[in-house]
Amino acid sequence: MPELRLLDPDGYVVPEGRITITPTTETKARADLRDLARDHATQWAFAGYDPRNYRIVTTPEETRMVDADRSRSAA
């Protein structure tokens, strides 16, 4: 299953900004990530973060598997 990731203005994945989705959960997941972007930007407003500068990207399952393998080999 694909995953949505919320990226901050610097391109980093926001903590808790990863959600595995199905076709029926994607709309709610995107709304939840927009809310998270607003909250995260508020927390980091002193650094100039604005929720309009956050991006939601879709990550295919194949990429997630490679990321998981890298994490295991680094440990």
Steps between C-alpha positions, in 0.01 A plus 500: 500500500626850429587747772447873531781706651478856622815697418585822679629804305856365531401166345511289817222259597302649787490272808176303486465615139493154340171323433450175309188539288240307306272651235228545761724669760697738280266800526491490880875440520568808286270710721678368811839591350380852414394538865840369611672750270305783659589381851866443415530841332346665805754327724787618276359845409802669660711340223270634230313177425168540319255213439467606135863396447450138609459223243322166507674240285393149411762230552449168321527182702820399318678813627379438855649149488840638391486759782423225752791287375737798533381562855564139599847491346601825673408369844 
